[in-house]
Amino acid sequence: MSNTMQKILVIDDDENLRDTIGVMLERENFVPILAADGKSGFEKALMLKPHLLLVDLRLPGMSGIEVCKQLRADRVQTPIIVLSAVGDEVDKVLLLEIGADDYIVKPFGTRELMARIRAVLRRSSDDAGRVAHFGEVEVDFERRTVTRRAKEVKVTPAEYNLLVFFLHNPERVLTRDLILNSVWGYEYYPNTRTVDAHVVRLRQKFEEDPAAPTHFVTVHGVGYRFLPQ
């Protein structure tokens, strides 16, 4: 899909920045939708169904965090890039929990922002309309739902993203660092135990016997390997 029609919603109370991003998006053939506060941004996200959201964390009234949480609670799966100020204690775990796909720290260059936008849109469009299976599990990429034996399984955004990464890389030995950078996207994330904790949760939800996994297999001293069969 060409991006001539792709709508990007910018929710930021800084008028100058909002306008600058709007102009840049138009130049790159996107359709910018601008909102100055969380509440109106949230409503536009529901009504206008943009392809991507840029959300400032510090918004008057309804905060950026609330906007993200509320959208995900309403099962809106639009990709979100969070804009944060220098010195905002951006807790990487928090970003995962609110379902953000990436974040960028102000002040940022427009080229860097465009690169992030394109990367996130590419990831989300690659999967549109596809369904993957392993064991008794079915993953619907378009709806971002996971079912096992025809029953929907609740997964957090982080668990879902990890599952998709495994599905995209079957049979490969994946190091914890690679998984961390690919799934969480934060090069300086403090700790690879996060990966282990999430793999344990996937095993609990999707393995016949979580103690003797056949799909999410540990490669000792290295990381993990996903075996679809």
JOBELSUL-V338301 format. One record per residue. N is the residue number from 1. RES is the residue in one small letter. PHI is phi in whole degrees, -180 to 180 (* if undefined). Layout:
n=N res=RES phi=PHI
n=N res=RES phi=PHI
This chain:
n=1 res=m phi=*
n=2 res=s phi=-76
n=3 res=n phi=-87
n=4 res=t phi=-61
n=5 res=m phi=-102
n=6 res=q phi=-76
n=7 res=k phi=-98
n=8 res=i phi=-123
n=9 res=l phi=-94
n=10 res=v phi=-109
n=11 res=i phi=-111
n=12 res=d phi=-155
n=13 res=d phi=-85
n=14 res=d phi=-87
n=15 res=e phi=-61
n=16 res=n phi=-60
n=17 res=l phi=-64
n=18 res=r phi=-57
n=19 res=d phi=-66
n=20 res=t phi=-60
n=21 res=i phi=-64
n=22 res=g phi=-58
n=23 res=v phi=-63
n=24 res=m phi=-61
n=25 res=l phi=-64
n=26 res=e phi=-62
n=27 res=r phi=-62
n=28 res=e phi=-93
n=29 res=n phi=68
n=30 res=f phi=-98
n=31 res=v phi=-105
n=32 res=p phi=-80
n=33 res=i phi=-122
n=34 res=l phi=-113
n=35 res=a phi=-137
n=36 res=a phi=-96
n=37 res=d phi=-149
n=38 res=g phi=-63
n=39 res=k phi=-66
n=40 res=s phi=-68
n=41 res=g phi=-63
n=42 res=f phi=-61
n=43 res=e phi=-65
n=44 res=k phi=-65
n=45 res=a phi=-61
n=46 res=l phi=-74
n=47 res=m phi=-79
n=48 res=l phi=-96
n=49 res=k phi=45
n=50 res=p phi=-67
n=51 res=h phi=-85
n=52 res=l phi=-158
n=53 res=l phi=-118
n=54 res=l phi=-110
n=55 res=v phi=-124
n=56 res=d phi=-75
n=57 res=l phi=-68
n=58 res=r phi=-96
n=59 res=l phi=-120
n=60 res=p phi=-69
n=61 res=g phi=74
n=62 res=m phi=-80
n=63 res=s phi=-73
n=64 res=g phi=-59
n=65 res=i phi=-63
n=66 res=e phi=-63
n=67 res=v phi=-57
n=68 res=c phi=-62
n=69 res=k phi=-59
n=70 res=q phi=-66
n=71 res=l phi=-63
n=72 res=r phi=-67
n=73 res=a phi=-64
n=74 res=d phi=-86
n=75 res=r phi=63
n=76 res=v phi=-85
n=77 res=q phi=-106
n=78 res=t phi=-53
n=79 res=p phi=-60
n=80 res=i phi=-127
n=81 res=i phi=-112
n=82 res=v phi=-89
n=83 res=l phi=-101
n=84 res=s phi=-127
n=85 res=a phi=-83
n=86 res=v phi=-57
n=87 res=g phi=91
n=88 res=d phi=-65
n=89 res=e phi=-77
n=90 res=v phi=-78
n=91 res=d phi=-83
n=92 res=k phi=-60
n=93 res=v phi=-66
n=94 res=l phi=-58
n=95 res=l phi=-59
n=96 res=l phi=-64
n=97 res=e phi=-64
n=98 res=i phi=-84
n=99 res=g phi=83
n=100 res=a phi=-75
n=101 res=d phi=-89
n=102 res=d phi=-165
n=103 res=y phi=-146
n=104 res=i phi=-142
n=105 res=v phi=-96
n=106 res=k phi=-78
n=107 res=p phi=-79
n=108 res=f phi=-124
n=109 res=g phi=-80
n=110 res=t phi=-66
n=111 res=r phi=-67
n=112 res=e phi=-64
n=113 res=l phi=-62
n=114 res=m phi=-61
n=115 res=a phi=-63
n=116 res=r phi=-63
n=117 res=i phi=-59
n=118 res=r phi=-63
n=119 res=a phi=-63
n=120 res=v phi=-68
n=121 res=l phi=-64
n=122 res=r phi=-64
n=123 res=r phi=-59
n=124 res=s phi=-76
n=125 res=s phi=-81
n=126 res=d phi=-57
n=127 res=d phi=-98
n=128 res=a phi=-58
n=129 res=g phi=77
n=130 res=r phi=-105
n=131 res=v phi=-129
n=132 res=a phi=-121
n=133 res=h phi=-129
n=134 res=f phi=-152
n=135 res=g phi=52
n=136 res=e phi=-103
n=137 res=v phi=-109
n=138 res=e phi=-126
n=139 res=v phi=-115
n=140 res=d phi=-100
n=141 res=f phi=-67
n=142 res=e phi=-68
n=143 res=r phi=-90
n=144 res=r phi=56
n=145 res=t phi=-115
n=146 res=v phi=-128
n=147 res=t phi=-123
n=148 res=r phi=-132
n=149 res=r phi=49
n=150 res=a phi=67
n=151 res=k phi=-107
n=152 res=e phi=-69
n=153 res=v phi=-107
n=154 res=k phi=-75
n=155 res=v phi=-130
n=156 res=t phi=-77
n=157 res=p phi=-55
n=158 res=a phi=-67
n=159 res=e phi=-63
n=160 res=y phi=-63
n=161 res=n phi=-63
n=162 res=l phi=-67
n=163 res=l phi=-59
n=164 res=v phi=-63
n=165 res=f phi=-62
n=166 res=f phi=-61
n=167 res=l phi=-63
n=168 res=h phi=-77
n=169 res=n phi=-130
n=170 res=p phi=-67
n=171 res=e phi=70
n=172 res=r phi=-85
n=173 res=v phi=-79
n=174 res=l phi=-115
n=175 res=t phi=-74
n=176 res=r phi=-61
n=177 res=d phi=-63
n=178 res=l phi=-62
n=179 res=i phi=-61
n=180 res=l phi=-59
n=181 res=n phi=-70
n=182 res=s phi=-79
n=183 res=v phi=-87
n=184 res=w phi=-92
n=185 res=g phi=72
n=186 res=y phi=-116
n=187 res=e phi=-60
n=188 res=y phi=-112
n=189 res=y phi=-56
n=190 res=p phi=-65
n=191 res=n phi=-164
n=192 res=t phi=-80
n=193 res=r phi=-63
n=194 res=t phi=-55
n=195 res=v phi=-60
n=196 res=d phi=-59
n=197 res=a phi=-62
n=198 res=h phi=-73
n=199 res=v phi=-63
n=200 res=v phi=-57
n=201 res=r phi=-66
n=202 res=l phi=-62
n=203 res=r phi=-62
n=204 res=q phi=-62
n=205 res=k phi=-86
n=206 res=f phi=-126
n=207 res=e phi=-94
n=208 res=e phi=-57
n=209 res=d phi=-128
n=210 res=p phi=-56
n=211 res=a phi=-78
n=212 res=a phi=-130
n=213 res=p phi=-67
n=214 res=t phi=-111
n=215 res=h phi=-104
n=216 res=f phi=-102
n=217 res=v phi=-100
n=218 res=t phi=-78
n=219 res=v phi=-107
n=220 res=h phi=-59
n=221 res=g phi=78
n=222 res=v phi=-123
n=223 res=g phi=169
n=224 res=y phi=-139
n=225 res=r phi=-139
n=226 res=f phi=-102
n=227 res=l phi=-114
n=228 res=p phi=-65
n=229 res=q phi=-81
